[in-house]
Amino acid sequence: MRILLYSILAAAVLLAAALLFDPQGSRDYARYLRGHKPAIELPFDAISQDWDEQALQQAYPALRFDCNDEPSAERSCYADIRSYNGMPAMGLVFFLSGQKVNRAAVYVPSWSHGQMLASLTQQAGAPSATQSRSSAEPPLVGWQLANGAGLFANKEAPRNPLARNAVLWIAPRVCASGCWADPR
């Protein structure tokens, strides 16, 4: 009984610390766990660098995008989702430059990291590139899609349980000038 109490106390302390040190992460997960959100099915290689905001809404009619201007001079369009191509997902965001999609990201809960990598490998095959080390960010694995786009994901699960994994899609026009440089 004493071990159970210590275990519960330790879990509560860890959760409190995570909430204290990552309030944005706790808000993201609270939003993810509340309410009904759509499940999205669309292969990554079907995303087009020629999409504008109107084309995003046509490609994803079940989503309500919240679009905003970013300090980077890009425009972001974000929507809450429940899953993407069968893997649990918290959100989908597109970044547009010159009114066209340059990048997209699918945010995946930290506890679904293994499922995320398995799903990506099933959809895109073995990774084309793997980072062996990275200075500030977690290492990535990457796939070069047939249309020239790049697809990247966290190689390792985040240590912070409130952090989220990301699957990053990069447009072929952007990858043409550098997605596949030596990642070491």
KEPARO-840312 format. One record per residue: residue number from 1; residue in one letter; y, z, x of N, C-alpha, C, O, CB in turn. Coordinates in steps of 0.2 Angstrom, whole numbers, plus 5000, padded with zeros to 4 digits. Each point is the difference from the previous one (the first is absolute). Glycine has a CB too. Layout:
REM residues N
<dolum NUM; A; <Y; Z; X>; <Y; Z; X>; <Y; Z; X>; <Y; Z; X>; <Y; Z; X>>
...
END
This chain:
REM residues 184
<dolum 1; M; <4994; 5000; 5004>; <5006; 5000; 4996>; <5006; 5000; 5004>; <5005; 4997; 4999>; <4989; 5009; 4992>>
<dolum 2; R; <5006; 4998; 5015>; <5006; 5000; 5004>; <5001; 4993; 5003>; <5006; 4999; 5001>; <4992; 5014; 5001>>
<dolum 3; I; <4997; 4984; 5000>; <5001; 4993; 5003>; <5003; 4995; 4995>; <5004; 4996; 5002>; <4986; 5006; 5006>>
<dolum 4; L; <5008; 4999; 4986>; <5003; 4996; 4995>; <5008; 5001; 4999>; <5004; 4995; 5000>; <4985; 5005; 4994>>
<dolum 5; L; <5012; 5006; 5006>; <5007; 5002; 5000>; <5004; 4998; 5006>; <5006; 4997; 4999>; <4991; 5013; 4994>>
<dolum 6; Y; <5001; 4990; 5013>; <5003; 4998; 5006>; <5001; 4992; 4999>; <5005; 4998; 5003>; <4990; 5012; 5004>>
<dolum 7; S; <5000; 4987; 4991>; <5000; 4993; 4999>; <5005; 4998; 4996>; <5004; 4995; 5001>; <4984; 5004; 5001>>
<dolum 8; I; <5013; 5004; 4992>; <5005; 4998; 4995>; <5007; 5002; 5003>; <5004; 4996; 4999>; <4988; 5006; 4991>>
<dolum 9; L; <5009; 5003; 5013>; <5006; 5002; 5003>; <5002; 4995; 5005>; <5006; 4998; 5001>; <4992; 5014; 4997>>
<dolum 10; A; <4997; 4986; 5007>; <5002; 4995; 5005>; <5002; 4993; 4997>; <5005; 4997; 5002>; <4987; 5009; 5005>>
<dolum 11; A; <5004; 4992; 4988>; <5002; 4994; 4996>; <5007; 5000; 4997>; <5004; 4996; 5000>; <4984; 5002; 4998>>
<dolum 12; A; <5014; 5008; 4999>; <5006; 5001; 4997>; <5006; 5000; 5005>; <5005; 4997; 4999>; <4990; 5010; 4992>>
<dolum 13; V; <5004; 4996; 5015>; <5005; 5000; 5006>; <5001; 4993; 5002>; <5005; 4998; 5001>; <4991; 5014; 5002>>
<dolum 14; L; <4998; 4984; 4998>; <5001; 4993; 5003>; <5003; 4996; 4995>; <5005; 4996; 5002>; <4985; 5005; 5004>>
<dolum 15; L; <5009; 5000; 4987>; <5004; 4996; 4995>; <5007; 5002; 5000>; <5004; 4995; 4999>; <4985; 5004; 4994>>
<dolum 16; A; <5013; 5007; 5007>; <5007; 5002; 5000>; <5003; 4997; 5006>; <5006; 4998; 5000>; <4991; 5013; 4994>>
<dolum 17; A; <5000; 4989; 5012>; <5003; 4998; 5006>; <5001; 4992; 4999>; <5005; 4998; 5002>; <4990; 5011; 5005>>
<dolum 18; A; <5000; 4988; 4991>; <5001; 4992; 4999>; <5006; 4999; 4995>; <5004; 4995; 5001>; <4983; 5003; 5001>>
<dolum 19; L; <5013; 5006; 4993>; <5006; 4999; 4995>; <5006; 5001; 5003>; <5005; 4997; 4999>; <4988; 5006; 4992>>
<dolum 20; L; <5008; 5002; 5013>; <5006; 5002; 5003>; <5002; 4995; 5005>; <5006; 4999; 5001>; <4991; 5013; 4998>>
<dolum 21; F; <4999; 4986; 5005>; <5001; 4995; 5006>; <5000; 4993; 4998>; <5003; 4995; 5003>; <4993; 5013; 5004>>
<dolum 22; D; <5002; 4990; 4987>; <5000; 4993; 4997>; <5001; 5000; 4993>; <4996; 4998; 4996>; <4996; 4999; 5013>>
<dolum 23; P; <5015; 5005; 4989>; <5001; 5000; 4993>; <5000; 4993; 4997>; <4998; 4999; 4994>; <5009; 5011; 5008>>
<dolum 24; Q; <4995; 4985; 5001>; <4999; 4993; 4997>; <4993; 4998; 4999>; <4998; 4997; 4995>; <5012; 5000; 5011>>
<dolum 25; G; <4986; 5005; 4999>; <4992; 4998; 4999>; <4998; 5004; 4993>; <4996; 4997; 4997>; <5002; 5001; 5016>>
<dolum 26; S; <5004; 5008; 4986>; <4998; 5004; 4995>; <5002; 4997; 4993>; <4997; 4999; 4995>; <5003; 5011; 5012>>
<dolum 27; R; <5006; 4987; 4993>; <5003; 4997; 4994>; <4996; 4993; 4999>; <4999; 4999; 4994>; <5013; 5006; 5008>>
<dolum 28; D; <4987; 4992; 5003>; <4996; 4993; 5000>; <4993; 5002; 4996>; <4998; 4996; 4996>; <5008; 4999; 5014>>
<dolum 29; Y; <4991; 5010; 4993>; <4993; 5001; 4997>; <5000; 5003; 4993>; <4996; 4998; 4996>; <5000; 5004; 5015>>
<dolum 30; A; <5010; 5002; 4987>; <5000; 5002; 4994>; <5001; 4994; 4995>; <4997; 5000; 4994>; <5008; 5011; 5010>>
<dolum 31; R; <5000; 4985; 4998>; <5001; 4994; 4996>; <4993; 4996; 4999>; <4999; 4997; 4995>; <5013; 5002; 5009>>
<dolum 32; Y; <4985; 5000; 5001>; <4993; 4996; 5000>; <4995; 5003; 4995>; <4997; 4997; 4997>; <5005; 5000; 5015>>
<dolum 33; L; <4998; 5010; 4988>; <4995; 5003; 4996>; <5002; 5001; 4993>; <4995; 5002; 4996>; <5001; 5004; 5014>>
<dolum 34; R; <5010; 4993; 4988>; <5002; 5000; 4993>; <5000; 4993; 4997>; <5002; 4995; 5003>; <5005; 5015; 5000>>
<dolum 35; G; <4992; 4990; 4991>; <5001; 4994; 4996>; <4995; 4995; 5001>; <4996; 5000; 5005>; <5016; 5003; 4994>>
<dolum 36; H; <4989; 4992; 4997>; <4996; 4994; 5000>; <5003; 4994; 5004>; <5006; 4999; 4999>; <4988; 5004; 4990>>
<dolum 37; K; <5003; 4994; 5016>; <5003; 4995; 5004>; <4995; 4994; 5000>; <4994; 5001; 5000>; <5013; 5007; 5007>>
<dolum 38; P; <4995; 4986; 4994>; <4996; 4994; 5000>; <4996; 4999; 5006>; <5002; 5002; 5005>; <5006; 4993; 4987>>
<dolum 39; A; <4986; 5003; 5007>; <4995; 4998; 5005>; <5002; 4992; 5002>; <5000; 4996; 4995>; <4991; 5013; 5002>>
<dolum 40; I; <5010; 4989; 5009>; <5002; 4994; 5002>; <4994; 4996; 5003>; <4997; 5003; 5005>; <5016; 5001; 4996>>
<dolum 41; E; <4986; 4990; 4998>; <4995; 4996; 5003>; <5004; 4993; 5002>; <5002; 4996; 4996>; <4988; 5009; 4997>>
<dolum 42; L; <5011; 4994; 5014>; <5002; 4994; 5002>; <4999; 5000; 5008>; <5002; 5004; 5003>; <5007; 4996; 4988>>
<dolum 43; P; <4987; 4995; 5011>; <4998; 5000; 5007>; <5006; 5000; 5004>; <5005; 4997; 4999>; <4985; 4997; 4998>>
<dolum 44; F; <5010; 5009; 5009>; <5006; 5000; 5005>; <5002; 4993; 5002>; <5006; 4998; 5001>; <4990; 5013; 5003>>
<dolum 45; D; <4999; 4984; 4996>; <5002; 4993; 5002>; <5003; 4996; 4995>; <5002; 4995; 5001>; <4988; 5006; 5007>>
<dolum 46; A; <5010; 5002; 4986>; <5004; 4997; 4994>; <5007; 5002; 5000>; <5004; 4997; 4996>; <4986; 5003; 4998>>
<dolum 47; I; <5012; 5005; 5010>; <5007; 5002; 5000>; <5004; 4994; 5004>; <4998; 4997; 5005>; <5000; 5016; 4995>>
<dolum 48; S; <5008; 4985; 4997>; <5003; 4994; 5003>; <5007; 5002; 5003>; <5004; 5004; 4997>; <4991; 4989; 4995>>
<dolum 49; Q; <5006; 5005; 5014>; <5007; 5001; 5003>; <5006; 4996; 4996>; <5005; 5001; 5002>; <4989; 5001; 5009>>
<dolum 50; D; <5004; 4994; 4985>; <5005; 4996; 4996>; <5002; 5004; 4993>; <5004; 4998; 4997>; <4991; 4992; 5008>>
<dolum 51; W; <5002; 5016; 4994>; <5001; 5004; 4994>; <5007; 5002; 5000>; <5003; 5003; 5006>; <4985; 5000; 4993>>
<dolum 52; D; <5016; 4997; 4996>; <5006; 5004; 4999>; <4999; 5006; 4995>; <4994; 5000; 4998>; <5013; 4989; 5005>>
<dolum 53; E; <4998; 5014; 4995>; <4999; 5006; 4995>; <4997; 4997; 4993>; <4995; 5004; 4998>; <5014; 5002; 5008>>
<dolum 54; Q; <4993; 4989; 4992>; <4997; 4997; 4994>; <4993; 4998; 5001>; <4995; 5002; 4995>; <5016; 4994; 5002>>
<dolum 55; A; <4987; 5001; 5008>; <4993; 4999; 5002>; <4995; 5006; 5000>; <4995; 5000; 4998>; <5009; 4989; 5008>>
<dolum 56; L; <4999; 5016; 4997>; <4997; 5007; 5000>; <4998; 5002; 4993>; <4994; 5002; 4999>; <5012; 5001; 5012>>
<dolum 57; Q; <4999; 4997; 4985>; <4998; 5002; 4993>; <4995; 4995; 4997>; <4996; 5003; 4996>; <5016; 5002; 5003>>
<dolum 58; Q; <4988; 4989; 5002>; <4995; 4995; 4997>; <4993; 5002; 5003>; <4995; 5000; 4997>; <5014; 4991; 5002>>
<dolum 59; A; <4991; 5010; 5008>; <4993; 5002; 5003>; <4997; 5006; 4998>; <4994; 5001; 4999>; <5010; 4993; 5010>>
<dolum 60; Y; <5001; 5011; 4989>; <4998; 5007; 4998>; <5003; 5002; 4994>; <5004; 5004; 4999>; <4994; 4999; 5013>>
<dolum 61; P; <5000; 4994; 4982>; <5003; 5001; 4994>; <5000; 5007; 4997>; <5004; 5002; 4996>; <4994; 4986; 5001>>
<dolum 62; A; <4996; 5016; 5005>; <4999; 5007; 4998>; <5005; 5005; 5003>; <5000; 5005; 4998>; <4988; 4991; 5000>>
<dolum 63; L; <5015; 5002; 5008>; <5004; 5004; 5004>; <5008; 5000; 4998>; <5002; 4995; 4997>; <4990; 5004; 5012>>
<dolum 64; R; <5011; 5007; 4991>; <5007; 5001; 5000>; <5003; 5001; 5007>; <4999; 5005; 5002>; <5000; 4999; 4986>>
<dolum 65; F; <5004; 4991; 5015>; <5003; 5000; 5006>; <5006; 5003; 5000>; <5005; 4999; 4996>; <4989; 4991; 5008>>
<dolum 66; D; <5008; 5015; 5001>; <5006; 5003; 5001>; <5003; 4997; 5006>; <4997; 5001; 5006>; <5000; 5010; 4988>>
<dolum 67; C; <5008; 4984; 5006>; <5002; 4997; 5006>; <5007; 5002; 5002>; <5004; 5002; 4996>; <4990; 4988; 5000>>
<dolum 68; N; <5007; 5011; 5010>; <5006; 5003; 5003>; <5001; 4997; 5007>; <4996; 4997; 5003>; <5002; 5014; 4991>>
<dolum 69; D; <5009; 4989; 5007>; <5002; 4997; 5007>; <4999; 5006; 5005>; <5001; 5006; 4999>; <5008; 4986; 4996>>
<dolum 70; E; <4988; 5006; 5011>; <4999; 5004; 5005>; <5005; 5000; 5006>; <5003; 4995; 5000>; <4985; 5004; 4997>>
<dolum 71; P; <5013; 5006; 5007>; <5004; 5000; 5005>; <4999; 4994; 5005>; <5004; 4998; 5004>; <4998; 5015; 4995>>
<dolum 72; S; <4992; 4985; 5002>; <4998; 4995; 5005>; <5002; 4993; 4997>; <4998; 4995; 5004>; <4992; 5012; 5000>>
<dolum 73; A; <5013; 4993; 4991>; <5002; 4993; 4997>; <4995; 4997; 4996>; <5000; 4994; 4998>; <5008; 5005; 5011>>
<dolum 74; E; <4986; 5004; 4991>; <4995; 4998; 4995>; <5000; 5002; 4993>; <5005; 5005; 4999>; <4988; 4994; 5011>>
<dolum 75; R; <5003; 4999; 4986>; <5000; 5003; 4993>; <4993; 5002; 4999>; <4995; 4996; 5002>; <5014; 4996; 4994>>
<dolum 76; S; <4990; 5014; 5001>; <4993; 5002; 4999>; <4999; 5001; 4993>; <5004; 5001; 4996>; <4996; 5005; 5014>>
<dolum 77; C; <4994; 4992; 4988>; <4998; 5000; 4993>; <4993; 5004; 4999>; <4995; 4998; 5003>; <5011; 4991; 4995>>
<dolum 78; Y; <4995; 5017; 4999>; <4994; 5005; 5000>; <4998; 5001; 4993>; <5003; 5000; 4996>; <5002; 5006; 5014>>
<dolum 79; A; <4988; 4995; 4990>; <4997; 5002; 4994>; <4994; 5005; 5001>; <4996; 4999; 5005>; <5007; 4990; 4990>>
<dolum 80; D; <4996; 5016; 5000>; <4995; 5004; 5001>; <4994; 4997; 4997>; <5000; 4996; 4995>; <5007; 5014; 5003>>
<dolum 81; I; <4987; 4991; 5005>; <4994; 4997; 4998>; <4994; 5005; 5001>; <5001; 5005; 5004>; <5003; 4984; 4999>>
<dolum 82; R; <4990; 5010; 4994>; <4995; 5004; 5000>; <4995; 4998; 5006>; <4997; 5004; 5003>; <5004; 4999; 4985>>
<dolum 83; S; <4998; 4990; 5012>; <4995; 4997; 5005>; <5002; 4993; 5001>; <5004; 4997; 4997>; <4987; 5011; 5000>>
<dolum 84; Y; <5007; 4990; 5009>; <5002; 4993; 5002>; <4993; 4997; 5003>; <4997; 5002; 5005>; <5015; 5000; 4998>>
<dolum 85; N; <4986; 4993; 4993>; <4993; 4996; 5002>; <4995; 5006; 5001>; <4995; 4999; 5004>; <5011; 4992; 5002>>
<dolum 86; G; <4994; 5013; 4989>; <4994; 5005; 5000>; <5001; 5006; 5004>; <4996; 5005; 5000>; <4997; 4986; 4998>>
<dolum 87; M; <5012; 5010; 5007>; <5001; 5006; 5004>; <5005; 5004; 4997>; <5005; 4997; 4998>; <4991; 4997; 5012>>
<dolum 88; P; <5004; 5012; 4990>; <5005; 5005; 4997>; <5006; 4998; 5004>; <5001; 4999; 5006>; <4991; 5010; 4991>>
<dolum 89; A; <5014; 4991; 4999>; <5006; 4998; 5003>; <5006; 5004; 4996>; <4999; 5001; 4994>; <4997; 4988; 5010>>
<dolum 90; M; <5009; 5013; 5000>; <5005; 5004; 4997>; <5006; 4995; 4998>; <5004; 5002; 4995>; <4993; 5008; 5011>>
<dolum 91; G; <5004; 4985; 4997>; <5006; 4996; 4999>; <5000; 4993; 5004>; <4996; 4999; 5004>; <5010; 5011; 4994>>
<dolum 92; L; <4998; 4986; 4999>; <5000; 4993; 5003>; <5007; 4998; 5001>; <5004; 5001; 4995>; <4985; 4995; 5000>>
<dolum 93; V; <5013; 5002; 5011>; <5007; 4998; 5001>; <5000; 4994; 5004>; <4997; 4998; 5005>; <5007; 5014; 4996>>
<dolum 94; F; <5001; 4984; 4997>; <5002; 4993; 5003>; <5007; 5001; 5003>; <5004; 5003; 4997>; <4988; 4990; 4995>>
<dolum 95; F; <5008; 5004; 5014>; <5007; 5000; 5004>; <5002; 4992; 5000>; <4996; 4996; 5003>; <5001; 5015; 5004>>
<dolum 96; L; <5009; 4988; 4991>; <5002; 4993; 4999>; <5006; 4999; 5005>; <5004; 5005; 5001>; <4992; 4994; 4987>>
<dolum 97; S; <5004; 4996; 5016>; <5006; 4998; 5004>; <5002; 4993; 4998>; <4995; 4995; 5000>; <5001; 5013; 5010>>
<dolum 98; G; <5010; 4991; 4989>; <5002; 4993; 4998>; <4997; 4998; 4993>; <4999; 4995; 4999>; <5002; 5002; 5013>>
<dolum 99; Q; <4998; 5008; 4984>; <4997; 5000; 4993>; <4993; 4998; 5000>; <4997; 4998; 4995>; <5014; 4999; 5001>>
<dolum 100; K; <4985; 5003; 5010>; <4993; 4998; 5000>; <4996; 5006; 5003>; <5003; 5004; 5004>; <5000; 4984; 4997>>
<dolum 101; V; <4991; 5013; 4997>; <4996; 5005; 5003>; <4998; 4999; 5007>; <4998; 4995; 5002>; <4997; 5006; 4987>>
<dolum 102; N; <5007; 5004; 5015>; <4998; 5000; 5007>; <4994; 5005; 5002>; <4996; 4998; 5004>; <5016; 4999; 4998>>
<dolum 103; R; <4988; 5009; 4994>; <4995; 5005; 5001>; <4998; 5003; 4994>; <5004; 5000; 4995>; <5000; 5002; 5016>>
<dolum 104; A; <4990; 5001; 4988>; <4998; 5003; 4995>; <4996; 5006; 5002>; <4997; 5000; 5005>; <5003; 4990; 4987>>
<dolum 105; A; <5000; 5016; 5005>; <4996; 5006; 5002>; <4996; 5003; 4993>; <5003; 5000; 4995>; <5005; 5002; 5015>>
<dolum 106; V; <4986; 4999; 4991>; <4996; 5004; 4995>; <4999; 5007; 5003>; <4998; 5001; 5005>; <4997; 4989; 4990>>
<dolum 107; Y; <5008; 5015; 5002>; <4999; 5007; 5002>; <4994; 5003; 4997>; <4999; 5000; 4994>; <5013; 5001; 5007>>
<dolum 108; V; <4984; 5002; 5003>; <4993; 5002; 4998>; <5000; 5008; 5002>; <5002; 5002; 5005>; <4992; 4987; 4997>>
<dolum 109; P; <5003; 5015; 4993>; <4999; 5007; 5001>; <4996; 5002; 5007>; <4996; 4996; 5002>; <5005; 5006; 4985>>
<dolum 110; S; <5001; 5003; 5016>; <4997; 5002; 5007>; <4992; 5001; 4999>; <4997; 4998; 5005>; <5014; 5007; 4999>>
<dolum 111; W; <4987; 4997; 4990>; <4993; 5002; 5000>; <4996; 4993; 4998>; <4994; 5001; 5000>; <5009; 5010; 4996>>
<dolum 112; S; <5000; 4984; 5004>; <4997; 4993; 4998>; <5000; 4996; 5006>; <4998; 4994; 5000>; <5005; 5007; 4988>>
<dolum 113; H; <4998; 5001; 5018>; <5001; 4996; 5006>; <4993; 4996; 5002>; <5001; 4994; 5001>; <5007; 5015; 5003>>
<dolum 114; G; <4986; 4995; 4996>; <4994; 4996; 5001>; <4999; 4995; 4995>; <4998; 4994; 5002>; <4997; 5016; 5003>>
<dolum 115; Q; <5006; 4991; 4988>; <4999; 4995; 4995>; <5005; 4994; 5001>; <4998; 4994; 4999>; <4998; 5015; 4993>>
<dolum 116; M; <5010; 4993; 5011>; <5005; 4994; 5001>; <4998; 4996; 5005>; <5000; 4994; 4999>; <5009; 5013; 4998>>
<dolum 117; L; <4988; 4995; 5009>; <4998; 4996; 5005>; <4994; 4996; 4998>; <4999; 4994; 5002>; <5005; 5014; 5006>>
<dolum 118; A; <4991; 4995; 4988>; <4994; 4997; 4998>; <5002; 4994; 4995>; <4997; 4995; 5001>; <4996; 5016; 5001>>
<dolum 119; S; <5012; 4990; 4994>; <5002; 4995; 4995>; <5003; 4994; 5004>; <4999; 4994; 4998>; <5003; 5015; 4993>>
<dolum 120; L; <5003; 4993; 5014>; <5003; 4995; 5004>; <4995; 4995; 5004>; <5001; 4994; 5000>; <5009; 5013; 5000>>
<dolum 121; T; <4985; 4997; 5003>; <4995; 4996; 5003>; <4996; 4996; 4996>; <4998; 4994; 5002>; <5001; 5015; 5006>>
<dolum 122; Q; <4999; 4993; 4986>; <4997; 4996; 4995>; <5004; 4994; 4998>; <4997; 4995; 4999>; <4997; 5015; 4997>>
<dolum 123; Q; <5012; 4991; 5003>; <5004; 4994; 4998>; <5002; 4995; 5005>; <5001; 4994; 4999>; <5004; 5014; 4993>>
<dolum 124; A; <4996; 4995; 5014>; <5003; 4996; 5005>; <4996; 4999; 5007>; <5001; 4996; 5004>; <5010; 5007; 4992>>
<dolum 125; G; <4983; 5000; 5004>; <4995; 5000; 5005>; <5002; 5005; 5006>; <5004; 5004; 4998>; <4994; 4984; 4999>>
<dolum 126; A; <4999; 5011; 5008>; <5001; 5005; 5006>; <5008; 4999; 5002>; <5002; 4994; 5000>; <4985; 5005; 5004>>
<dolum 127; P; <5016; 5006; 4999>; <5007; 5000; 5002>; <5000; 4995; 5006>; <4996; 4999; 5004>; <5006; 5012; 4992>>
<dolum 128; S; <5004; 4985; 5004>; <5002; 4996; 5005>; <5003; 5003; 5006>; <4999; 4998; 5006>; <5002; 4993; 4986>>
<dolum 129; A; <5002; 5015; 5007>; <5003; 5004; 5005>; <4999; 5007; 4999>; <5000; 5002; 4994>; <5008; 4989; 5008>>
<dolum 130; T; <4992; 5013; 5003>; <5000; 5007; 5000>; <5005; 5003; 5005>; <4999; 4998; 5006>; <4989; 5002; 4989>>
<dolum 131; Q; <5016; 5005; 5003>; <5004; 5003; 5005>; <4996; 5006; 5003>; <4997; 5003; 4997>; <5014; 4994; 4997>>
<dolum 132; S; <4989; 5003; 5013>; <4996; 5006; 5003>; <5005; 5006; 5001>; <4997; 5005; 5001>; <4996; 4986; 5005>>
<dolum 133; R; <5013; 5008; 4994>; <5005; 5006; 5001>; <5006; 4998; 4997>; <5002; 4994; 4999>; <4992; 5010; 5011>>
<dolum 134; S; <5010; 5001; 4988>; <5007; 4999; 4998>; <5004; 5005; 5001>; <4998; 5006; 5001>; <4998; 4987; 4990>>
<dolum 135; S; <5010; 5006; 5011>; <5005; 5006; 5002>; <5002; 5004; 4994>; <4999; 5006; 5001>; <5005; 4987; 5008>>
<dolum 136; A; <4998; 5005; 4986>; <5003; 5004; 4995>; <4996; 5000; 4993>; <5000; 5005; 4996>; <5011; 4993; 5009>>
<dolum 137; E; <4986; 4996; 4994>; <4997; 4999; 4993>; <4993; 5000; 5001>; <4997; 5000; 5006>; <5012; 4993; 4990>>
<dolum 138; P; <4987; 5008; 4998>; <4993; 5000; 5001>; <4998; 4993; 5002>; <5003; 4995; 4998>; <4995; 5014; 4993>>
<dolum 139; P; <4996; 4990; 5013>; <4998; 4993; 5001>; <4998; 4996; 4994>; <4998; 5003; 4995>; <4998; 5002; 5016>>
<dolum 140; L; <5004; 4989; 4990>; <4999; 4995; 4994>; <4994; 4996; 5002>; <4998; 4999; 5005>; <5014; 5001; 4991>>
<dolum 141; V; <4985; 4997; 4998>; <4995; 4995; 5001>; <5003; 4994; 4996>; <5004; 5001; 4995>; <4986; 5007; 5006>>
<dolum 142; G; <5009; 4986; 5001>; <5003; 4994; 4997>; <4995; 4995; 4998>; <4995; 4999; 5004>; <5016; 5004; 5002>>
<dolum 143; W; <4991; 4993; 4989>; <4996; 4994; 4999>; <5005; 4994; 4999>; <5006; 5001; 4997>; <4986; 5006; 4997>>
<dolum 144; Q; <5007; 4987; 5009>; <5004; 4994; 4999>; <4996; 4996; 4994>; <4995; 4998; 5001>; <5009; 5002; 5012>>
<dolum 145; L; <5000; 5000; 4982>; <4998; 4996; 4994>; <5000; 4993; 5001>; <5004; 4997; 5004>; <5000; 5012; 4989>>
<dolum 146; A; <4992; 4987; 5003>; <4999; 4993; 5001>; <5007; 4996; 4999>; <5001; 4995; 5003>; <4987; 5006; 4993>>
<dolum 147; N; <5016; 5002; 5000>; <5007; 4997; 4999>; <5005; 5002; 5005>; <5006; 4998; 5000>; <4992; 5002; 4988>>
<dolum 148; G; <5000; 5003; 5018>; <5005; 5002; 5005>; <5003; 5007; 4999>; <5003; 5002; 5005>; <4999; 4986; 4997>>
<dolum 149; A; <4997; 5015; 4992>; <5003; 5007; 4999>; <4996; 5005; 5004>; <4994; 4999; 5002>; <5010; 4998; 4987>>
<dolum 150; G; <4999; 5009; 5013>; <4997; 5005; 5003>; <4999; 5006; 4995>; <5004; 5001; 4996>; <5001; 4996; 5015>>
<dolum 151; L; <4989; 5006; 4990>; <4999; 5006; 4996>; <4998; 5006; 5005>; <4996; 4999; 5004>; <5000; 4994; 4986>>
<dolum 152; F; <5007; 5012; 5009>; <4999; 5006; 5004>; <4999; 5007; 4997>; <5003; 5000; 4994>; <5005; 4994; 5014>>
<dolum 153; A; <4988; 5010; 4995>; <4999; 5007; 4996>; <4999; 5005; 5006>; <4999; 4998; 5006>; <4996; 4996; 4984>>
<dolum 154; N; <5006; 5012; 5008>; <4999; 5006; 5004>; <4993; 5000; 5003>; <4996; 4999; 4996>; <5013; 5007; 4998>>
<dolum 155; K; <4990; 4994; 5012>; <4993; 5001; 5003>; <4997; 5006; 4999>; <4994; 5001; 4999>; <5010; 4991; 5010>>
<dolum 156; E; <5000; 5014; 4990>; <4998; 5006; 4999>; <5003; 5003; 4994>; <5006; 4999; 4999>; <4992; 5003; 5014>>
<dolum 157; A; <4999; 5003; 4984>; <5002; 5004; 4995>; <5006; 5004; 5002>; <5000; 5003; 5006>; <4989; 4997; 4988>>
<dolum 158; P; <5016; 5001; 5002>; <5006; 5005; 5002>; <4997; 5007; 5001>; <4996; 5002; 4996>; <5013; 4990; 4999>>
<dolum 159; R; <4994; 5012; 5009>; <4998; 5007; 5001>; <5003; 5004; 4994>; <4997; 5005; 4998>; <5002; 4994; 5015>>
<dolum 160; N; <5007; 4999; 4985>; <5004; 5003; 4995>; <4997; 4998; 4993>; <5000; 4994; 4999>; <5010; 5007; 5008>>
<dolum 161; P; <4987; 5004; 4989>; <4997; 4997; 4994>; <5005; 4997; 4995>; <4997; 4997; 4995>; <4994; 5012; 5007>>
<dolum 162; L; <5015; 4993; 4999>; <5005; 4997; 4995>; <5003; 4993; 5003>; <5004; 4997; 4996>; <4999; 5014; 5000>>
<dolum 163; A; <4995; 4987; 5010>; <5002; 4994; 5002>; <4996; 4994; 4997>; <4995; 5002; 4997>; <5008; 5003; 5014>>
<dolum 164; R; <5000; 4989; 4989>; <4996; 4995; 4996>; <4998; 4995; 5005>; <5004; 4999; 5005>; <5002; 5003; 4984>>
<dolum 165; N; <4989; 4994; 5010>; <4998; 4994; 5004>; <5004; 4994; 4997>; <5003; 5001; 4995>; <4985; 5004; 5008>>
<dolum 166; A; <5013; 4990; 5001>; <5003; 4994; 4998>; <4996; 4994; 5002>; <4997; 5000; 5006>; <5014; 5006; 4995>>
<dolum 167; V; <4989; 4989; 4995>; <4997; 4994; 5001>; <5006; 4995; 5000>; <5004; 5000; 4995>; <4985; 5002; 5000>>
<dolum 168; L; <5013; 4995; 5011>; <5006; 4996; 5001>; <4998; 4993; 5000>; <4996; 4998; 5004>; <5010; 5012; 5002>>
<dolum 169; W; <4997; 4986; 4990>; <4999; 4993; 5000>; <5007; 4997; 5003>; <5005; 5002; 4998>; <4987; 4998; 4991>>
<dolum 170; I; <5007; 4995; 5015>; <5006; 4997; 5003>; <5000; 4993; 4999>; <4994; 4997; 5002>; <5006; 5012; 5007>>
<dolum 171; A; <5005; 4988; 4989>; <5000; 4993; 4999>; <4999; 4995; 5006>; <5001; 5002; 5005>; <5007; 5001; 4986>>
<dolum 172; P; <4989; 4991; 5007>; <4998; 4996; 5006>; <5006; 4998; 5004>; <4999; 4999; 5006>; <4992; 4997; 4987>>
<dolum 173; R; <5015; 5003; 5004>; <5006; 4998; 5004>; <5002; 5005; 5005>; <5003; 4999; 5005>; <5001; 4994; 4985>>
<dolum 174; V; <4994; 5014; 5008>; <5002; 5005; 5005>; <4995; 5001; 5005>; <5001; 5001; 5006>; <5004; 5005; 4985>>
<dolum 175; C; <4988; 4993; 5007>; <4995; 5000; 5005>; <5000; 4995; 5005>; <4997; 5000; 5005>; <4996; 5005; 4986>>
<dolum 176; A; <5010; 4989; 5007>; <5000; 4994; 5004>; <5004; 5002; 5007>; <4999; 4997; 5005>; <5001; 4995; 4985>>
<dolum 177; S; <5004; 5013; 5009>; <5004; 5002; 5006>; <4998; 5007; 5003>; <5004; 5003; 5003>; <5005; 4990; 4993>>
<dolum 178; G; <4985; 5009; 5003>; <4998; 5006; 5003>; <4995; 5005; 4997>; <5000; 5006; 5003>; <5011; 4993; 5001>>
<dolum 179; C; <4986; 5000; 4991>; <4995; 5005; 4998>; <4994; 5001; 5004>; <4997; 5006; 5000>; <5007; 4991; 4989>>
<dolum 180; W; <4995; 4998; 5015>; <4993; 5001; 5004>; <5001; 5000; 5007>; <4996; 4998; 5004>; <4999; 4995; 4987>>
<dolum 181; A; <5011; 5010; 5011>; <5001; 5002; 5007>; <4995; 5005; 5002>; <4997; 5004; 4996>; <5015; 4993; 5004>>
<dolum 182; D; <4987; 5004; 5007>; <4995; 5005; 5002>; <5002; 5007; 4998>; <5005; 5002; 5002>; <4992; 4991; 5008>>
<dolum 183; P; <4999; 5010; 4985>; <5002; 5006; 4997>; <4999; 5007; 5005>; <5002; 5005; 4997>; <4995; 4990; 4992>>
<dolum 184; R; <5001; 5004; 5017>; <4999; 5006; 5004>; <5007; 5002; 5002>; <5000; 5005; 5004>; <4988; 4991; 5000>>
END
